Amino acid sequence: MTKKLFINVLIVTLVLLVSKAYAGKEKKLSNQDLFKNKCTQCHEAERAKIMHASKETFLEIIKKMITKGAKVTDDEAKSIAEFLGSPSRFLFEEKCTKCHGLARVLETHKKGNLNKDTIKKMKKKGADISEKDIESIYDYLNYYYFVAPEIPGGPGIR
């Protein structure tokens, strides 16, 4: 009887420890989502997006905002500065939004219909994009706007 009680207590303890460990883990936000969640509480997104500055400059600006009360950790500040100061962001916005709205490009990417061949097709249609630009734009999209592939038989399929 005591052995059975001991095993039950051990199982309950393990379940509690595992559930506590998972409860403390929050979903890690993308750098773009961190920017949206933290910076747009006080500023319009466009204010930061139109700035062309280095990651270091953005980090200095964010640290200044922290002293004014922004609720941003040091790691979050680095991630936001990384997003805003990415040279590929400017390349992407300059090249792709000349003909398409940002929402259209991102929606196409989310659907899985935007790949290197799509970008090459835009180049053939006259977009001022070099081969190096194709790589940078595609890498940028997949780093900052990663879309997980759908799993066959996943949610919604019964």
MARMAR-821928 format. One record per atom (N, C-alpha, C, CB): residue number from 1; residue in three letters; atom name; x, y, z. Coordinates in Angstrom, 3 decimals. Each point is the difference from the previous one (the first is absolute). Last residue first. Glycine has a CB too. Layout:
    nr   rest   atom       east      north         up
   NUM    ALA     CA          X          Y          Z
...
END
This chain:
    nr   rest   atom       east      north         up
   158    ARG      N    -10.457     16.168    -40.756
   158    ARG     CA     -0.439     -1.130      0.843
   158    ARG      C     -0.171     -1.227     -0.809
   158    ARG     CB     -1.121      1.540      1.525
   157    ILE      N      3.401      3.779     -1.346
   157    ILE     CA     -0.238     -1.182     -0.844
   157    ILE      C     -0.335     -1.156      0.915
   157    ILE     CB      1.580      0.818     -1.820
   156    GLY      N     -0.519      3.394      3.677
   156    GLY     CA     -1.064      0.281     -0.963
   156    GLY      C     -0.305     -1.172     -0.925
   156    GLY     CB      0.675      2.367      0.102
   155    PRO      N      4.163     -2.069      2.113
   155    PRO     CA     -1.250      0.587      0.511
   155    PRO      C     -0.994      0.292     -1.115
   155    PRO     CB      1.290      0.992      1.880
   154    GLY      N      2.178     -4.353     -3.645
   154    GLY     CA      0.117      0.838      1.197
   154    GLY      C     -1.344      0.548      0.420
   154    GLY     CB      2.316      0.598     -0.661
   153    GLY      N     -0.805     -3.373     -3.256
   153    GLY     CA     -0.795     -0.633      1.039
   153    GLY      C      0.020      0.769      1.303
   153    GLY     CB      0.463     -2.161     -1.068
   152    PRO      N      3.472      3.421     -1.872
   152    PRO     CA     -1.129     -0.774     -0.535
   152    PRO      C     -0.727     -0.724      1.124
   152    PRO     CB      1.212     -0.289     -2.183
   151    ILE      N      1.345      4.864      2.987
   151    ILE     CA      0.249     -1.420      0.147
   151    ILE      C     -1.192     -0.735     -0.575
   151    ILE     CB      1.439      0.346      2.064
   150    GLU      N      0.779      4.703     -3.212
   150    GLU     CA     -1.150     -0.729      0.519
   150    GLU      C      0.321     -1.486      0.015
   150    GLU     CB     -1.592      1.768     -0.861
   149    PRO      N      5.384      2.130      1.446
   149    PRO     CA     -0.748     -0.767     -0.995
   149    PRO      C     -1.157     -0.742      0.652
   149    PRO     CB      2.079     -0.247     -1.376
   148    ALA      N     -0.170      4.987      3.172
   148    ALA     CA      0.184     -1.440      0.188
   148    ALA      C     -0.792     -0.747     -1.064
   148    ALA     CB      0.351      0.305      2.491
   147    VAL      N      1.810      4.615     -2.792
   147    VAL     CA     -1.307     -0.636      0.013
   147    VAL      C      0.237     -1.494      0.099
   147    VAL     CB     -1.083      1.863     -1.371
   146    PHE      N      3.931      3.116      2.244
   146    PHE     CA     -0.023     -1.443     -0.171
   146    PHE      C     -1.419     -0.522      0.104
   146    PHE     CB      2.312     -0.158      0.930
   145    TYR      N     -0.014      4.744     -1.197
   145    TYR     CA     -1.404     -0.326     -0.238
   145    TYR      C     -0.140     -1.491     -0.247
   145    TYR     CB     -0.423      2.294     -0.947
   144    TYR      N      4.701     -0.363      1.875
   144    TYR     CA     -0.891      0.881      0.762
   144    TYR      C     -1.471     -0.335     -0.146
   144    TYR     CB      1.686      1.746     -0.271
   143    TYR      N      1.693     -4.379     -1.968
   143    TYR     CA      0.488      0.227      1.354
   143    TYR      C     -1.002      0.788      0.830
   143    TYR     CB      2.333     -0.057     -0.866
   142    ASN      N     -3.128     -0.879     -3.742
   142    ASN     CA     -0.051     -1.228      0.781
   142    ASN      C      0.526      0.160      1.415
   142    ASN     CB      0.246     -1.227     -2.108
   141    LEU      N     -0.146      4.906     -0.943
   141    LEU     CA     -1.383     -0.440      0.182
   141    LEU      C     -0.070     -1.223      0.904
   141    LEU     CB     -0.575      0.912     -2.257
   140    TYR      N      4.864      0.596      1.018
   140    TYR     CA     -0.661      0.948      0.905
   140    TYR      C     -1.434     -0.455      0.298
   140    TYR     CB      1.430      1.879     -0.913
   139    ASP      N      1.020     -4.246     -2.325
   139    ASP     CA      0.494     -0.296      1.346
   139    ASP      C     -0.676      0.894      1.034
   139    ASP     CB      2.200     -0.717     -0.968
   138    TYR      N     -3.150      1.604     -3.548
   138    TYR     CA     -0.582     -1.286      0.399
   138    TYR      C      0.429     -0.371      1.423
   138    TYR     CB     -0.011     -0.741     -2.413
   137    ILE      N      1.898      4.606      0.527
   137    ILE     CA     -1.442      0.182      0.207
   137    ILE      C     -0.633     -1.286      0.507
   137    ILE     CB     -0.054      1.735     -1.811
   136    SER      N      4.617     -1.885      0.580
   136    SER     CA     -0.206      0.831      1.198
   136    SER      C     -1.478      0.154      0.325
   136    SER     CB      2.110      1.226     -0.516
   135    GLU      N     -0.882     -3.512     -3.498
   135    GLU     CA      0.391     -0.761      1.187
   135    GLU      C     -0.315      0.780      1.277
   135    GLU     CB      1.813     -1.125     -1.331
   134    ILE      N     -2.476      3.365     -2.701
   134    ILE     CA     -0.961     -1.112      0.102
   134    ILE      C      0.280     -0.809      1.258
   134    ILE     CB     -0.211     -0.106     -2.516
   133    ASP      N      3.234      3.519      1.305
   133    ASP     CA     -1.224      0.525      0.608
   133    ASP      C     -1.023     -1.116      0.215
   133    ASP     CB      0.420      2.227     -1.095
   132    LYS      N      3.494     -3.209     -1.303
   132    LYS     CA      0.307      0.120      1.427
   132    LYS      C     -1.230      0.516      0.760
   132    LYS     CB      2.444      0.432     -0.538
   131    GLU      N     -2.692     -0.577     -4.107
   131    GLU     CA     -0.011     -1.371      0.522
   131    GLU      C      0.269      0.015      1.512
   131    GLU     CB      0.791     -0.894     -2.248
   130    SER      N     -2.964      5.355      0.503
   130    SER     CA      1.167     -0.793     -0.410
   130    SER      C     -0.135     -1.418      0.560
   130    SER     CB      1.469      2.084     -0.069
   129    ILE      N     -5.257      1.824     -1.266
   129    ILE     CA      0.470     -0.921      1.024
   129    ILE      C      1.182     -0.786     -0.555
   129    ILE     CB     -2.322     -0.169      1.018
   128    ASP      N     -1.551      3.699     -2.500
   128    ASP     CA      1.428      0.291      0.096
   128    ASP      C      0.589     -0.814      1.156
   128    ASP     CB     -0.339      2.348     -0.950
   127    ALA      N     -4.068     -3.547     -2.244
   127    ALA     CA      0.405      0.497      1.319
   127    ALA      C      1.523      0.149      0.041
   127    ALA     CB     -2.014     -1.109      1.092
   126    GLY      N     -0.651     -0.696     -4.858
   126    GLY     CA      0.535      1.354     -0.007
   126    GLY      C      0.399      0.566      1.348
   126    GLY     CB     -1.377      0.319     -1.943
   125    LYS      N     -0.234     -4.832      0.480
   125    LYS     CA     -1.067      0.953     -0.350
   125    LYS      C      0.472      1.445      0.073
   125    LYS     CB     -1.668     -1.635      0.851
   124    LYS      N      4.501     -1.944      0.458
   124    LYS     CA     -0.240     -0.127     -1.445
   124    LYS      C     -1.074      0.980     -0.475
   124    LYS     CB      0.659     -2.421      0.126
   123    LYS      N      0.169      2.149      4.490
   123    LYS     CA      1.182      0.567     -0.657
   123    LYS      C     -0.193     -0.025     -1.521
   123    LYS     CB      1.481     -0.760      1.924
   122    MET      N     -4.657     -1.394      0.699
   122    MET     CA     -0.179      1.456      0.106
   122    MET      C      1.169      0.720     -0.683
   122    MET     CB     -1.277     -0.283      2.180
   121    LYS      N      1.555     -4.348     -1.819
   121    LYS     CA     -1.035      0.349     -0.980
   121    LYS      C     -0.254      1.506      0.012
   121    LYS     CB     -1.059     -2.275      0.282
   120    LYS      N      3.901      0.477      2.960
   120    LYS     CA      0.670      0.009     -1.314
   120    LYS      C     -0.984      0.393     -1.096
   120    LYS     CB      1.602     -1.783      0.785
   119    ILE      N     -3.313      1.140      3.500
   119    ILE     CA      0.787      1.234     -0.023
   119    ILE      C      0.737      0.129     -1.341
   119    ILE     CB      0.275     -0.104      2.524
   118    THR      N     -2.649     -3.834     -1.776
   118    THR     CA     -0.941      1.118     -0.097
   118    THR      C      0.757      1.317     -0.097
   118    THR     CB     -1.713     -1.298      1.309
   117    ASP      N      4.180     -2.604     -0.510
   117    ASP     CA     -0.474      0.041     -1.393
   117    ASP      C     -0.980      1.146     -0.210
   117    ASP     CB      0.316     -2.480     -0.174
   116    LYS      N      1.262      1.550      4.530
   116    LYS     CA      1.025      0.657     -0.813
   116    LYS      C     -0.433      0.101     -1.457
   116    LYS     CB      1.760     -0.859      1.557
   115    ASN      N     -5.832      0.571      1.585
   115    ASN     CA      1.289     -0.657      0.132
   115    ASN      C      1.005      0.725     -0.898
   115    ASN     CB     -1.105     -2.242      0.528
   114    LEU      N     -4.315      2.255      1.360
   114    LEU     CA      1.088      0.903     -0.314
   114    LEU      C      1.314     -0.726      0.266
   114    LEU     CB     -1.413      2.040      0.564
   113    ASN      N     -3.050     -3.772      0.357
   113    ASN     CA      0.110      0.214     -1.444
   113    ASN      C      1.134      0.934     -0.386
   113    ASN     CB     -2.423     -0.389     -0.144
   112    GLY      N      0.464     -1.091      4.562
   112    GLY     CA      1.017     -0.907     -0.519
   112    GLY      C      0.230      0.160     -1.490
   112    GLY     CB     -0.613     -1.575      1.783
   111    LYS      N     -2.246      4.093      1.412
   111    LYS     CA     -0.672     -1.093     -0.708
   111    LYS      C      0.991     -1.003     -0.559
   111    LYS     CB     -1.850      1.552     -0.564
   110    LYS      N      3.410      2.395      2.657
   110    LYS     CA     -0.665     -0.831      1.007
   110    LYS      C     -0.696     -1.199     -0.630
   110    LYS     CB     -0.315      2.028      1.414
   109    HIS      N      2.293      1.222     -4.260
   109    HIS     CA      1.015     -0.775      0.699
   109    HIS      C     -0.634     -0.942      1.024
   109    HIS     CB      1.633      1.876     -0.336
   108    THR      N     -4.413      1.152     -1.855
   108    THR     CA      0.475     -0.997     -0.962
   108    THR      C      1.034     -0.904      0.652
   108    THR     CB     -0.437      1.587     -1.903
   107    GLU      N     -0.995      2.041      4.402
   107    GLU     CA     -1.091     -0.981     -0.117
   107    GLU      C      0.393     -1.116     -0.964
   107    GLU     CB     -1.699      1.800      0.485
   106    LEU      N      4.620      1.866     -0.035
   106    LEU     CA      0.016     -0.851      1.187
   106    LEU      C     -1.093     -1.061     -0.044
   106    LEU     CB      0.938      1.907      1.294
   105    VAL      N     -0.761      1.290     -4.776
   105    VAL     CA      1.221     -0.805     -0.021
   105    VAL      C      0.000     -0.978      1.177
   105    VAL     CB      1.259      1.886     -1.130
   104    ARG      N     -4.753      1.251      0.938
   104    ARG     CA     -0.126     -1.001     -1.065
   104    ARG      C      1.211     -0.926     -0.029
   104    ARG     CB     -1.380      1.612     -1.334
   103    ALA      N      1.392      2.056      4.334
   103    ALA     CA     -0.965     -1.019      0.429
   103    ALA      C     -0.129     -1.105     -1.046
   103    ALA     CB     -1.245      1.745      1.310
   102    LEU      N      3.860      2.107     -2.282
   102    LEU     CA      0.664     -0.900      0.935
   102    LEU      C     -0.932     -1.131      0.418
   102    LEU     CB      1.416      1.900      0.813
   101    GLY      N     -2.217      0.303     -5.566
   101    GLY     CA     -0.104      0.426      1.385
   101    GLY      C      0.665     -1.032      0.894
   101    GLY     CB     -2.138      1.241     -0.489
   100    HIS      N      3.767     -0.548     -4.604
   100    HIS     CA     -0.974     -0.708      0.834
   100    HIS      C     -0.052      0.630      1.373
   100    HIS     CB      0.399     -2.126     -1.262
    99    CYS      N      2.517      3.830     -2.130
    99    CYS     CA     -1.125     -0.476     -0.813
    99    CYS      C     -1.116     -0.635      0.837
    99    CYS     CB      1.614     -0.371     -1.858
    98    LYS      N      2.241      2.228      3.907
    98    LYS     CA     -0.176      0.939     -1.114
    98    LYS      C     -1.236     -0.378     -0.799
    98    LYS     CB      2.488      0.395     -0.117
    97    THR      N     -0.621     -2.872      3.889
    97    THR     CA     -1.205      0.812      0.188
    97    THR      C     -0.133      1.094     -1.053
    97    THR     CB      0.139     -0.471      2.435
    96    CYS      N      3.610     -2.646     -2.306
    96    CYS     CA     -1.259     -0.741     -0.125
    96    CYS      C     -1.245      0.868      0.114
    96    CYS     CB      1.189     -1.932      0.926
    95    LYS      N      3.451      3.684     -0.573
    95    LYS     CA     -0.182     -0.742     -1.245
    95    LYS      C     -1.410     -0.578     -0.159
    95    LYS     CB      2.420     -0.537      0.085
    94    GLU      N     -1.130      3.021      3.902
    94    GLU     CA      0.267      0.818     -1.184
    94    GLU      C     -0.368     -0.738     -1.287
    94    GLU     CB      1.841      1.147      1.249
    93    GLU      N     -2.138     -3.405      2.924
    93    GLU     CA     -1.033      1.030     -0.115
    93    GLU      C      0.182      0.839     -1.259
    93    GLU     CB     -0.168      0.063      2.489
    92    PHE      N      3.431     -3.368     -1.571
    92    PHE     CA     -1.311     -0.608     -0.212
    92    PHE      C     -1.067      1.066     -0.228
    92    PHE     CB      0.687     -1.944      1.423
    91    LEU      N      3.565      3.421     -0.174
    91    LEU     CA      0.044     -0.564     -1.351
    91    LEU      C     -1.368     -0.571     -0.360
    91    LEU     CB      2.463     -0.526      0.250
    90    PHE      N     -1.838      1.971      4.109
    90    PHE     CA     -0.111      1.133     -0.906
    90    PHE      C     -0.006     -0.461     -1.451
    90    PHE     CB      1.147      1.445      1.686
    89    ARG      N     -0.494     -4.677      1.594
    89    ARG     CA     -1.354      0.560      0.154
    89    ARG      C     -0.197      1.142     -0.982
    89    ARG     CB     -0.041     -0.649      2.437
    88    SER      N      4.291     -1.416     -1.957
    88    SER     CA     -0.909     -0.694     -0.914
    88    SER      C     -1.426      0.513      0.105
    88    SER     CB      1.449     -2.000      0.168
    87    PRO      N      2.015      3.532      2.791
    87    PRO     CA      0.120      0.576     -1.346
    87    PRO      C     -0.960     -0.647     -1.003
    87    PRO     CB      2.392      0.500      0.503
    86    SER      N     -3.244     -0.053      4.858
    86    SER     CA      0.419     -0.977     -1.008
    86    SER      C      0.087      0.643     -1.377
    86    SER     CB     -1.057     -1.832      1.343
    85    GLY      N     -0.390      3.739      3.084
    85    GLY     CA      1.268      0.369     -0.622
    85    GLY      C      0.495     -0.957     -1.056
    85    GLY     CB      0.531      1.084      2.087
    84    LEU      N     -4.638     -1.699      0.521
    84    LEU     CA     -0.074      1.328     -0.614
    84    LEU      C      1.274      0.363     -0.766
    84    LEU     CB     -1.542      0.683      1.832
    83    PHE      N      1.370     -4.880      0.523
    83    PHE     CA     -1.061      0.081     -1.009
    83    PHE      C      0.026      1.341     -0.733
    83    PHE     CB     -1.397     -1.552      1.386
    82    GLU      N      4.332      0.986      2.233
    82    GLU     CA      0.396     -0.911     -1.085
    82    GLU      C     -1.013      0.076     -1.145
    82    GLU     CB      1.129     -1.539      1.668
    81    ALA      N     -2.144      3.763      2.313
    81    ALA     CA      1.032      0.727     -0.752
    81    ALA      C      0.488     -0.831     -1.186
    81    ALA     CB      0.700      1.193      2.106
    80    ILE      N     -3.662     -3.257      0.836
    80    ILE     CA     -0.702      1.062     -0.726
    80    ILE      C      0.993      0.789     -0.851
    80    ILE     CB     -1.735      0.157      1.838
    79    SER      N      3.531     -3.433      1.019
    79    SER     CA     -0.792     -0.623     -1.073
    79    SER      C     -0.715      1.046     -0.846
    79    SER     CB     -0.309     -2.023      1.437
    78    LYS      N      2.685      3.455      2.409
    78    LYS     CA      0.929     -0.483     -1.026
    78    LYS      C     -0.748     -0.606     -1.186
    78    LYS     CB      1.709     -0.429      1.783
    77    ALA      N     -4.228      1.721      1.955
    77    ALA     CA      0.546      1.187     -0.666
    77    ALA      C      0.947     -0.411     -1.125
    77    ALA     CB     -0.211      1.318      2.141
    76    GLU      N     -1.474     -4.674      0.667
    76    GLU     CA     -1.030      0.484     -0.922
    76    GLU      C      0.502      1.209     -0.776
    76    GLU     CB     -1.790     -0.852      1.539
    75    ASP      N      4.559     -0.809      1.848
    75    ASP     CA     -0.062     -0.950     -1.124
    75    ASP      C     -1.035      0.434     -1.030
    75    ASP     CB      0.706     -1.849      1.537
    74    ASP      N     -0.386      4.366      2.439
    74    ASP     CA      1.203      0.181     -0.819
    74    ASP      C     -0.009     -0.933     -1.207
    74    ASP     CB      1.269      0.690      2.046
    73    THR      N     -6.057      0.609     -0.216
    73    THR     CA      1.201     -0.570      0.602
    73    THR      C      1.196      0.259     -0.918
    73    THR     CB     -1.375     -1.785      1.179
    72    VAL      N     -3.243      4.736     -0.533
    72    VAL     CA      0.761     -0.793     -0.959
    72    VAL      C      1.242     -0.530      0.714
    72    VAL     CB     -0.856      1.377     -1.984
    71    LYS      N     -3.261      2.105      2.759
    71    LYS     CA      0.156     -1.322      0.624
    71    LYS      C      0.641     -0.956     -1.005
    71    LYS     CB     -2.021      0.397      1.495
    70    ALA      N      2.237      5.218     -0.861
    70    ALA     CA     -0.393     -1.098     -0.884
    70    ALA      C      0.315     -1.330      0.682
    70    ALA     CB      0.411      1.430     -2.058
    69    GLY      N      0.586      3.144      3.822
    69    GLY     CA     -1.071     -0.848      0.508
    69    GLY      C     -0.451     -1.130     -0.900
    69    GLY     CB     -0.691      1.955      1.192
    68    LYS      N      4.374      1.392     -1.575
    68    LYS     CA     -1.238      0.791      0.071
    68    LYS      C     -1.197     -0.858      0.406
    68    LYS     CB      0.918      1.528     -1.756
    67    THR      N      3.407     -3.372      1.058
    67    THR     CA      0.164      0.959      1.106
    67    THR      C     -1.244      0.867      0.175
    67    THR     CB      2.469      0.027     -0.420
    66    ILE      N     -2.350     -3.006     -3.187
    66    ILE     CA     -0.084     -0.766      1.249
    66    ILE      C      0.138      0.943      1.196
    66    ILE     CB      0.960     -2.049     -1.149
    65    MET      N     -0.290      3.770     -3.146
    65    MET     CA     -1.428     -0.187      0.264
    65    MET      C     -0.203     -0.784      1.302
    65    MET     CB     -0.479      0.050     -2.487
    64    LYS      N      4.860      0.491      0.911
    64    LYS     CA     -0.507      1.311      0.435
    64    LYS      C     -1.489     -0.112      0.361
    64    LYS     CB      1.702      1.188     -1.480
    63    LYS      N      0.306     -4.902     -0.448
    63    LYS     CA      0.475      0.155      1.381
    63    LYS      C     -0.463      1.340      0.586
    63    LYS     CB      2.008     -1.440     -0.531
    62    ILE      N     -2.890      0.638     -4.005
    62    ILE     CA     -0.854     -0.854      0.847
    62    ILE      C      0.421      0.128      1.464
    62    ILE     CB     -0.342     -1.620     -1.920
    61    ILE      N      2.983      3.825     -1.287
    61    ILE     CA     -1.327      0.632      0.081
    61    ILE      C     -0.902     -0.791      0.950
    61    ILE     CB      0.248      0.886     -2.361
    60    GLU      N      3.962     -2.699      1.358
    60    GLU     CA      0.145      1.202      0.829
    60    GLU      C     -1.355      0.686      0.213
    60    GLU     CB      2.354      0.300     -0.864
    59    LEU      N     -2.210     -3.907     -2.123
    59    LEU     CA      0.176     -0.480      1.369
    59    LEU      C      0.148      1.179      0.965
    59    LEU     CB      1.083     -2.107     -0.872
    58    PHE      N     -1.246      2.998     -3.745
    58    PHE     CA     -1.323     -0.382      0.513
    58    PHE      C      0.101     -0.473      1.445
    58    PHE     CB     -0.728     -0.633     -2.323
    57    THR      N      4.743      1.561      0.165
    57    THR     CA     -0.751      1.239      0.220
    57    THR      C     -1.385     -0.308      0.554
    57    THR     CB      1.268      1.114     -1.863
    56    GLU      N      1.402     -4.757      0.592
    56    GLU     CA      0.572      0.663      1.174
    56    GLU      C     -0.765      1.283      0.347
    56    GLU     CB      2.247     -0.960     -0.590
    55    LYS      N     -3.266     -1.423     -3.348
    55    LYS     CA     -0.486     -0.727      1.174
    55    LYS      C      0.467      0.701      1.272
    55    LYS     CB      0.023     -2.173     -1.292
    54    SER      N     -0.348      5.393     -2.845
    54    SER     CA      0.674     -1.261      0.299
    54    SER      C     -0.649     -0.668      1.208
    54    SER     CB      2.154      0.902     -0.951
    53    ALA      N     -5.036      2.301     -2.342
    53    ALA     CA      1.097      0.112      0.948
    53    ALA      C      0.598     -1.373      0.236
    53    ALA     CB     -1.072      2.000      1.092
    52    HIS      N     -3.093      0.825     -3.533
    52    HIS     CA      1.060     -0.838     -0.549
    52    HIS      C      1.207      0.201      0.897
    52    HIS     CB     -0.885      0.155     -2.407
    51    MET      N     -4.766      0.617      2.907
    51    MET     CA      1.371      0.342      0.368
    51    MET      C      0.974     -0.984     -0.637
    51    MET     CB     -0.807      0.993      2.172
    50    ILE      N     -3.955     -1.388     -2.416
    50    ILE     CA      0.550      0.891     -1.029
    50    ILE      C      1.427      0.435      0.320
    50    ILE     CB     -2.312      0.795     -0.476
    49    LYS      N     -0.218     -3.639      3.459
    49    LYS     CA      0.243     -0.682     -1.274
    49    LYS      C      0.611      0.911     -1.058
    49    LYS     CB     -1.901     -1.487      0.534
    48    ALA      N      0.491      3.051      3.821
    48    ALA     CA      1.261     -0.736      0.040
    48    ALA      C      0.321     -0.622     -1.351
    48    ALA     CB     -0.372     -0.460      2.425
    47    ARG      N     -3.655      2.860     -2.101
    47    ARG     CA      1.049      0.892      0.508
    47    ARG      C      1.363     -0.698      0.009
    47    ARG     CB     -1.715      1.184      1.410
    46    GLU      N     -2.403     -3.498     -2.467
    46    GLU     CA      0.661      0.704     -1.112
    46    GLU      C      1.156      0.878      0.465
    46    GLU     CB     -2.166     -0.024     -1.211
    45    ALA      N     -0.790     -2.226      4.285
    45    ALA     CA      1.040     -0.867     -0.568
    45    ALA      C      0.783      0.717     -1.089
    45    ALA     CB     -1.403     -1.998      0.524
    44    GLU      N     -0.775      4.774      3.489
    44    GLU     CA     -0.504     -0.653     -1.200
    44    GLU      C      1.148     -0.824     -0.587
    44    GLU     CB     -1.703      1.873     -0.455
    43    HIS      N      1.803     -0.954      5.730
    43    HIS     CA      0.277      0.603     -1.311
    43    HIS      C     -0.745     -0.741     -1.099
    43    HIS     CB      2.257      0.738      0.807
    42    CYS      N     -2.537     -2.029      3.851
    42    CYS     CA      0.188      1.457      0.123
    42    CYS      C      0.139      0.704     -1.355
    42    CYS     CB      1.093     -0.416      2.198
    41    GLN      N     -1.807     -4.266     -1.834
    41    GLN     CA     -0.824      0.431      1.129
    41    GLN      C      0.065      1.520      0.145
    41    GLN     CB      0.394     -2.209      1.163
    40    THR      N      2.152     -0.461     -4.330
    40    THR     CA     -1.209      0.677     -0.474
    40    THR      C     -0.965      0.327      1.132
    40    THR     CB      0.264     -1.184     -2.164
    39    CYS      N      3.943     -1.188      2.841
    39    CYS     CA      0.228      1.375     -0.464
    39    CYS      C     -1.278      0.733     -0.394
    39    CYS     CB      2.217     -0.746     -0.779
    38    LYS      N     -2.190     -3.950      2.402
    38    LYS     CA      0.670      0.896      0.950
    38    LYS      C      0.011      1.457     -0.471
    38    LYS     CB      1.416     -1.925      0.703
    37    ASN      N     -3.404     -1.701     -3.326
    37    ASN     CA     -0.560     -0.045      1.355
    37    ASN      C      0.592      1.043      0.930
    37    ASN     CB     -0.383     -2.404     -0.337
    36    LYS      N      2.007      1.921     -4.202
    36    LYS     CA     -1.420      0.392      0.009
    36    LYS      C     -0.538      0.095      1.426
    36    LYS     CB     -0.303     -1.102     -2.235
    35    PHE      N      4.710     -0.500      1.701
    35    PHE     CA     -0.093      1.407     -0.407
    35    PHE      C     -1.446      0.474      0.094
    35    PHE     CB      1.986     -0.280     -1.534
    34    LEU      N     -1.265     -4.250      2.184
    34    LEU     CA      0.499      0.771      1.147
    34    LEU      C     -0.106      1.491     -0.288
    34    LEU     CB      1.572     -1.873      0.615
    33    ASP      N     -2.543     -0.983     -4.126
    33    ASP     CA     -1.096      0.040      0.973
    33    ASP      C      0.410      0.726      1.273
    33    ASP     CB     -0.871     -2.141     -0.935
    32    GLN      N      4.153      1.458     -2.388
    32    GLN     CA     -1.016      0.930     -0.487
    32    GLN      C     -1.153      0.117      0.993
    32    GLN     CB      0.628     -0.568     -2.361
    31    ASN      N      2.748     -2.561      3.230
    31    ASN     CA      0.515      1.362      0.179
    31    ASN      C     -1.027      1.027     -0.456
    31    ASN     CB      2.344     -0.839     -0.320
    30    SER      N     -4.341     -3.734      1.976
    30    SER     CA      0.947      0.376     -1.041
    30    SER      C      0.462      1.424      0.273
    30    SER     CB     -1.098     -1.550     -1.696
    29    LEU      N     -0.474     -1.487      5.811
    29    LEU     CA     -0.520      0.840     -1.071
    29    LEU      C      1.086      0.245     -1.036
    29    LEU     CB     -1.614      1.090      1.592
    28    LYS      N      0.740     -5.279      1.949
    28    LYS     CA      0.957      1.041     -0.374
    28    LYS      C     -0.561      0.757     -1.202
    28    LYS     CB      1.972     -1.368      0.876
    27    LYS      N     -4.745     -1.190      3.093
    27    LYS     CA      0.322     -0.080     -1.420
    27    LYS      C      0.930      1.158     -0.336
    27    LYS     CB     -2.224     -1.123     -0.549
    26    GLU      N      2.345     -0.717      5.485
    26    GLU     CA     -0.874      0.789     -0.851
    26    GLU      C      0.428     -0.191     -1.442
    26    GLU     CB     -0.398      1.689      1.837
    25    LYS      N      0.946     -4.495      3.081
    25    LYS     CA      0.536      0.280     -1.339
    25    LYS      C     -1.035      0.757     -0.812
    25    LYS     CB      1.441     -2.069      0.085
    24    GLY      N     -2.216      0.377      4.370
    24    GLY     CA      0.900      1.148      0.025
    24    GLY      C      0.542      0.375     -1.365
    24    GLY     CB      0.594     -0.649      2.284
    23    ALA      N     -3.358     -3.213     -1.542
    23    ALA     CA     -0.795      1.210      0.244
    23    ALA      C      0.864      1.246     -0.038
    23    ALA     CB     -1.579     -1.339      1.384
    22    TYR      N      3.534     -3.009     -1.693
    22    TYR     CA     -0.638      0.431     -1.248
    22    TYR      C     -0.805      1.278      0.176
    22    TYR     CB     -0.095     -2.375     -0.708
    21    ALA      N      2.132      0.461      4.519
    21    ALA     CA      1.054      0.366     -0.951
    21    ALA      C     -0.604      0.497     -1.304
    21    ALA     CB      1.533     -1.692      1.035
    20    LYS      N     -4.418     -0.034      2.227
    20    LYS     CA      0.524      1.303      0.427
    20    LYS      C      1.073      0.478     -0.967
    20    LYS     CB     -0.502     -0.560      2.402
    19    SER      N     -1.258     -3.741     -3.017
    19    SER     CA     -0.996      1.011     -0.369
    19    SER      C      0.464      1.398      0.403
    19    SER     CB     -1.819     -1.715      0.255
    18    VAL      N      4.557     -1.931      0.970
    18    VAL     CA     -0.024      0.157     -1.457
    18    VAL      C     -0.999      1.078     -0.403
    18    VAL     CB      0.647     -2.415     -0.284
    17    LEU      N     -0.437      1.261      4.857
    17    LEU     CA      1.249      0.628     -0.435
    17    LEU      C      0.010      0.261     -1.501
    17    LEU     CB      1.177     -1.135      1.879
    16    LEU      N     -4.846     -1.225     -0.032
    16    LEU     CA     -0.004      1.397      0.425
    16    LEU      C      1.263      0.732     -0.453
    16    LEU     CB     -1.398     -0.646      1.969
    15    VAL      N      1.131     -3.984     -2.752
    15    VAL     CA     -0.993      0.695     -0.825
    15    VAL      C     -0.028      1.486      0.353
    15    VAL     CB     -1.379     -2.112     -0.166
    14    LEU      N      4.047     -0.668      2.840
    14    LEU     CA      0.568      0.158     -1.334
    14    LEU      C     -0.945      0.758     -0.928
    14    LEU     CB      1.274     -2.120      0.335
    13    THR      N     -2.844      1.013      3.959
    13    THR     CA      1.083      0.986      0.092
    13    THR      C      0.611      0.260     -1.373
    13    THR     CB      0.478     -0.741      2.355
    12    VAL      N     -3.674     -2.672     -1.986
    12    VAL     CA     -0.644      1.306      0.152
    12    VAL      C      1.057      1.104      0.039
    12    VAL     CB     -1.926     -1.067      1.246
    11    ILE      N      3.508     -3.354     -1.291
    11    ILE     CA     -0.640      0.332     -1.279
    11    ILE      C     -0.641      1.389      0.073
    11    ILE     CB     -0.425     -2.456     -0.445
    10    LEU      N      2.241      0.714      4.425
    10    LEU     CA      1.060      0.285     -0.960
    10    LEU      C     -0.578      0.429     -1.350
    10    LEU     CB      1.476     -1.658      1.174
     9    VAL      N     -4.414      0.135      2.139
     9    VAL     CA      0.529      1.314      0.377
     9    VAL      C      1.081      0.418     -0.991
     9    VAL     CB     -0.514     -0.441      2.441
     8    ASN      N     -1.204     -3.877     -2.969
     8    ASN     CA     -1.018      1.002     -0.333
     8    ASN      C      0.475      1.415      0.325
     8    ASN     CB     -1.773     -1.711      0.426
     7    ILE      N      4.532     -1.896      0.828
     7    ILE     CA     -0.028      0.119     -1.469
     7    ILE      C     -1.024      1.059     -0.419
     7    ILE     CB      0.683     -2.434     -0.243
     6    PHE      N     -0.487      1.325      4.834
     6    PHE     CA      1.229      0.677     -0.412
     6    PHE      C      0.013      0.244     -1.510
     6    PHE     CB      1.216     -1.070      1.924
     5    LEU      N     -4.685     -1.520     -0.142
     5    LEU     CA     -0.162      1.405      0.376
     5    LEU      C      1.215      0.819     -0.444
     5    LEU     CB     -1.421     -0.688      1.968
     4    LYS      N      1.659     -3.954     -2.494
     4    LYS     CA     -0.996      0.549     -0.929
     4    LYS      C     -0.213      1.494      0.269
     4    LYS     CB     -1.132     -2.262     -0.143
     3    LYS      N      3.842     -0.095      3.110
     3    LYS     CA      0.687      0.092     -1.297
     3    LYS      C     -0.926      0.622     -1.035
     3    LYS     CB      1.403     -2.021      0.560
     2    THR      N     -3.127      1.059      3.683
     2    THR     CA      0.854      1.178      0.040
     2    THR      C      0.758      0.167     -1.307
     2    THR     CB      0.219     -0.257      2.474
     1    MET      N     -2.924     -3.609     -1.970
     1    MET     CA     -0.819      1.199      0.000
     1    MET      C      0.858      1.256      0.000
     1    MET     CB     -1.787     -1.254      1.199
END
